[in-house]
Amino acid sequence: MDIQRVLVADAVDAACVDLLTKNNFKVDCKYKQSEEELIKNIQEYDALIVRSDTKVTENIIKAGKHLKIIGRAGAGVDNIDINAATANKILVLNTPGGNAISACELTCSFITSLARNVVPAAASLKAGRWDRKLYAGHELYGKTLAIIGLGRIGKEVAIRMQSWGMKTIGFDPIVSAEEAKTFNVESMNLEQIWPLADYITVHTPLIPQTRNLINDKVFSVCKKGVFVINVARGGIISEKDLLAALKDGRCGGAALDVFQQEPPVDAVTLEIIQHPKVIATPHLGASTSEAQVRVAVEISEQIIALTGKNKQYTETPGIVNRVVLGNK
Ligand SMILES: NC(=O)c1ccc[n+]([C@@H]2O[C@H](COP(=O)([O-])OP(=O)(O)OC[C@H]3O[C@@H](n4cnc5c(N)ncnc54)[C@H](O)[C@@H]3O)[C@@H](O)[C@H]2O)c1
């Protein structure tokens, strides 16, 4: 694939530009462009790299007369119009594994913080109170953690939380029971999982089958006071049903890094964020220095591999619409 000029439209770590420049690509960084600006500027470029801020719309894609690759330095491609890219024979790439450990570690810190009320207790002490009784917690040792989605992140969460003495059960339609057993997760169907779980953490993509996967019916068959964690995508846990379950005690607490709308504006989401039993962070799963360097390097390596400019780089694990390669 012939790629000469690359536009980096979001603040991707400098390691991305360094690697591309060393491999003789011409790279420009222009951040925070409006759709109109991007439509005008994209015409000069063969490849576009974004993180989460830029929404790569059909209009931008159609304006990219020379555009051959859209790369996202991160997991998921929610901000890229895949159908429009595929229709215009533009390859879409992401860096699926680059931030798995970071997202996993945030998940684990959420679980441990929920168990010991770390966030509200720290806020209470800062506000000058000494509420020792109010913030008594529970041990994770011997509790059951249900992991929905046993891919890269789900598996890493299982391995780490087992060291706390948690029993790990889970469900994933493409991970066999034998494979799950290799990392000590007992595979079950969802109906078996719900009444057993003390904690439920979701690590699936947001697709029609996973939208509102954790809903009113699920809260009604779970143990009273079940804890839920979402560091995957907003919408996998129904926000309306979560709020109702927090209010009537079916849910004992939630930790959320992702929301149906980001930044959140909906009244239900805002009420969840303010709820005393909720820990909420502004989509920080991948926000570590290590993950940002890793995804920056991984997206550059894949672009270099696709051009064949440097034989050191041959892997392209993040191709989303492989069908386009057949058309090239
Ligand atoms: N908060 C963040 O900043 C952040 C960072 C990285 C990843 N993520 C998100 O975390 C999620 C997991 O990422 P990953 O790298 O582990 O992905 P992955 O592709 O490695 O794993 C996802 C797993 O979900 C499974 N799955 C699909 N449908 C399912 C269903 N109906 N029920 C149960 N499992 C199902 C898949 O089979 C797959 O094994 C993704 O949504 C990703 O976008 C969020």
The ligand as an SDF file (V2000), in Angstrom:
LIG
                    3D

 44 48  0  0  0  0  0  0  0  0999 V2000
  -12.4980    1.9490   29.5130 N   0  0  0  0  0  0  0  0  0  0  0  0
  -11.5560    1.9650   28.5930 C   0  0  0  0  0  0  0  0  0  0  0  0
  -10.8640    2.9470   28.4240 O   0  0  0  0  0  0  0  0  0  0  0  0
  -11.3210    0.7380   27.7690 C   0  0  0  0  0  0  0  0  0  0  0  0
  -10.0010    0.3920   27.4200 C   0  0  0  0  0  0  0  0  0  0  0  0
   -9.7870   -0.7640   26.6570 C   0  0  0  0  0  0  0  0  0  0  0  0
  -10.8700   -1.5260   26.2360 C   0  0  0  0  0  0  0  0  0  0  0  0
  -12.1320   -1.1460   26.5630 N   0  0  0  0  0  0  0  0  0  0  0  0
  -13.2890   -1.9560   26.1620 C   0  0  0  0  0  0  0  0  0  0  0  0
  -13.2670   -3.1650   26.9030 O   0  0  0  0  0  0  0  0  0  0  0  0
  -13.9880   -4.1660   26.1970 C   0  0  0  0  0  0  0  0  0  0  0  0
  -13.1940   -5.4760   26.1710 C   0  0  0  0  0  0  0  0  0  0  0  0
  -11.9720   -5.2690   25.4990 O   0  0  0  0  0  0  0  0  0  0  0  0
  -10.9960   -6.4970   25.1570 P   0  0  0  0  0  0  0  0  0  0  0  0
   -9.7270   -5.9000   24.6540 O   0  0  0  0  0  0  0  0  0  0  0  0
  -10.9600   -7.4490   26.2830 O   0  0  0  0  0  0  0  0  0  0  0  0
  -11.7930   -7.1350   23.9390 O   0  0  0  0  0  0  0  0  0  0  0  0
  -11.6670   -8.6340   23.3920 P   0  0  0  0  0  0  0  0  0  0  0  0
  -12.1790   -8.5760   21.9850 O   0  0  0  0  0  0  0  0  0  0  0  0
  -10.3230   -9.2000   23.6330 O   0  0  0  0  0  0  0  0  0  0  0  0
  -12.7180   -9.4300   24.3010 O   0  0  0  0  0  0  0  0  0  0  0  0
  -14.0850   -9.2110   24.2460 C   0  0  0  0  0  0  0  0  0  0  0  0
  -14.7630  -10.5420   24.5010 C   0  0  0  0  0  0  0  0  0  0  0  0
  -16.1760  -10.3260   24.6120 O   0  0  0  0  0  0  0  0  0  0  0  0
  -16.7660  -11.5020   24.1170 C   0  0  0  0  0  0  0  0  0  0  0  0
  -18.1900  -11.3110   23.8580 N   0  0  0  0  0  0  0  0  0  0  0  0
  -18.7870  -10.8640   22.7220 C   0  0  0  0  0  0  0  0  0  0  0  0
  -20.1230  -10.8980   22.8620 N   0  0  0  0  0  0  0  0  0  0  0  0
  -20.3730  -11.3870   24.1000 C   0  0  0  0  0  0  0  0  0  0  0  0
  -21.5800  -11.6640   24.8180 C   0  0  0  0  0  0  0  0  0  0  0  0
  -22.7850  -11.4700   24.2680 N   0  0  0  0  0  0  0  0  0  0  0  0
  -21.4570  -12.1450   26.0730 N   0  0  0  0  0  0  0  0  0  0  0  0
  -20.2400  -12.3810   26.6180 C   0  0  0  0  0  0  0  0  0  0  0  0
  -19.0730  -12.1490   25.9800 N   0  0  0  0  0  0  0  0  0  0  0  0
  -19.1500  -11.6520   24.7360 C   0  0  0  0  0  0  0  0  0  0  0  0
  -15.9750  -11.8300   22.8800 C   0  0  0  0  0  0  0  0  0  0  0  0
  -16.1780  -13.1720   22.4750 O   0  0  0  0  0  0  0  0  0  0  0  0
  -14.5640  -11.5490   23.3420 C   0  0  0  0  0  0  0  0  0  0  0  0
  -13.9140  -12.7210   23.8220 O   0  0  0  0  0  0  0  0  0  0  0  0
  -14.2720   -3.5680   24.8170 C   0  0  0  0  0  0  0  0  0  0  0  0
  -15.5850   -3.0460   24.7990 O   0  0  0  0  0  0  0  0  0  0  0  0
  -13.2800   -2.4270   24.7120 C   0  0  0  0  0  0  0  0  0  0  0  0
  -13.7140   -1.4260   23.8250 O   0  0  0  0  0  0  0  0  0  0  0  0
  -12.3800   -0.0460   27.3400 C   0  0  0  0  0  0  0  0  0  0  0  0
  1  2  1  0
  2  3  2  0
  2  4  1  0
  4  5  1  0
  4 44  2  0
  5  6  2  0
  6  7  1  0
  7  8  2  0
  8  9  1  0
  8 44  1  0
  9 10  1  0
  9 42  1  0
 10 11  1  0
 11 12  1  0
 11 40  1  0
 12 13  1  0
 13 14  1  0
 14 15  2  0
 14 16  1  0
 14 17  1  0
 17 18  1  0
 18 19  2  0
 18 20  1  0
 18 21  1  0
 21 22  1  0
 22 23  1  0
 23 24  1  0
 23 38  1  0
 24 25  1  0
 25 26  1  0
 25 36  1  0
 26 27  1  0
 26 35  1  0
 27 28  2  0
 28 29  1  0
 29 30  1  0
 29 35  2  0
 30 31  1  0
 30 32  2  0
 32 33  1  0
 33 34  2  0
 34 35  1  0
 36 37  1  0
 36 38  1  0
 38 39  1  0
 40 41  1  0
 40 42  1  0
 42 43  1  0
M  CHG  2   8   1  16  -1
M  END
$$$$
